[in-house]
Amino acid sequence: VYDNYDELLADPDITMIYNPLPNGL
C-alpha cells in the first residue's frame, strides 16, 4: 500500500502498469 502518489510513481513496476506506452510517445 502506498501512502502517496509519489511513492506509487517511484515503483518502476507500477509505473509500467499505469504507463504502458513508450515514453517517446
N, C-alpha and C positions, 0 to 999 in steps of 0.2 A: 504493500500500500504506500502510495506516495503522498507526502504532506502538501506538496505544492507542484505546480505545473513545471517549474524549472527542473525539479528532480525527475519528473517524467521525461522531459526532453533530454536530460542528461544520460538517460539509458539508451544506448545505441540500438538494442533490440526493440525497444518500444518505439523509437524514432522510425525504424524501418517499417513497423506495422502502421503507424499513422502517416508516414511519408513514403509510400511505395514507389512514387515516381522519382526518376533520376533528378539530382539537384540541378542539372543543366536545364531542365525544362522551366 
